[in-house]
Amino acid sequence: MRQIVSQGRGLIATMILIVVCSGVVQGYLTPLLPVVGAHVGVGGVGQNNLYLLSQVVCAVLTPLLARWGDMWGHRRLLLVAVAMVAVGSLLIAVRPTTATLAVGMVLQGAVVGFFPLLAGILRSRSPENGRVGMSVLVGALLLSIGTGGFVAGSLSDEHALAGLWTAVPFSALALAAAFVLPTSTAPRAGRFNAPAALLLTVGLGALILALTEGGSWGWASASTLLTLVGSLVVLAVWVRVERRSSHPLVSIRMLGNRRLAAVSAHAFCIAFGAIGFLGANAVYLGTEPDGDGLGLGLGARAISLVSLGMVAVGFVGSTLTPRLARAIGDRAVLMAGGFVGGLGFLSLCLFHSSLPRYLVGALIVGLSTGMFEASTRSLSVEVVDEAETALSVGVNEMALSLGAAIGAAVIGSLWAGHTSAEGTVTGAGYQAAWAACAIVALVGAAVGLLLRQSPAAPAPEAGVATAGRAV
């Protein structure tokens, strides 16, 4: 069986099964947050904080899983990551409480390792697929995010908590697929840098804590300032440790690669809004309209349909990105993705009082999501040697996860500062969140200008007419 999937279409088809699991896990809880939150007694801010927790875990696990994959084998670590996701999904489904939701979502955070580890296998086993293979996986991811949300929302319309079982069979299928994948041929080397891992975890955790609690503590309070300064000091020490280490967790030299830095900075900016606002999106859609017309009062199935529409448009953006890059260049594609994202959030600021109007902005944001996910992941593979593929993709994934985590944290802080006496988010809170996402997306468009064109554009790849889309 492993011989059949060792290269070409068989390899990509098997990878798609794993990517579908990743998409379902990332998408199925979003439309359920209002229903599950009510069941376990968690309000809108608490729901956003659960989503934030998962993004913080993603930011921490990304470099760890990618580094371990480069050291000990991409397939071996992929099996570990898929098993973690399967356990977390089962835990949430069997006994949904605030504690099990938190623990389960932490375990599910291992999905961030799927793509870097799959990229390491793909590059070594089927390099001719290149960007087309990446775009196939991106498209599969986006569609499965929406499909998973729709299935979960439909199940929960019949029984409030039935949708929590959505990810369990997909996790089992992904585990089986991971067993038949071949190992990558990239050389393995190095040792795990535990001090660097601890410093990175503490630094990122403190940074997110300061951003999350800044609104309630007070942005000028001693608690906020000390936590923020402490996080920056720890991260500075982390950089120092990495520079001196012969076996760094994340190569500082790699971070000095201007193309990778530009790509990762762009991923951070677009993920800030496009992914960071997904939890907030579900809360707004599920909130009953107030006197000012804020909130749409949708059920789980309707929310999942909106999410499905967003990822369907994202699939189109992902599919078109390789062709667009050949036509106008990678730099222009990054700039276009940022401008599209900014336009989508500006539309939400202006038009949000009815579902048709809200959909316009949401779908534009979905298009931007597909464009940036396909372009940044493809570019992050191409800027380093094969032995560092997983780590390079992991750096980009960490930027994406960190952007999403900080985006969710900023949105949560803005909401915490704009709540009514009943604890619901006011119109000013929603407006401030959408405006913040629009501004950061436009910064991402400007960052695209920093991307240096490669000496020679990649040649059209074999199979471009028949291959599909990627994560």
Secondary structure by P-SEA (a helix, b strand, c coil): ccccccccaaaaaaaaaaaaaaaaaacccccaaaaaaaaacccaaaaaaaaaaaaaaaaaaaaaaaaaaacccaaaaaaaaaaaaaaaaaaaaacccaaaaaaaaaaaccccaaaaaaaaaaaacccccaaaaaaaaaaaaaaaaaaaaaaaaaaaaaccccccccaaaaaaaaaaaaaabbbbccbbbbbbbaaaaaaaaaaaaaaaaaaaaccccccccaaaaaaaaaaaaaaaaaaaaaaacccccccccccccaaaaaaaaaaaaaacccccaaaaaaaaaacccccccccccccaaaaaaaaaaaaaaaaaaaaaaaaaaaaccaaaaaaaaaaaaaaaaaaaacccccaaaaaaaaaaaaaaaaaaaaaaaaaaaccccccaaaaaaaaaaaaaaaaaaaaaaaaaaaaaacccccccccaaaaaaaaaaaaaaaaaaaaacccccccccccccccccccccccc
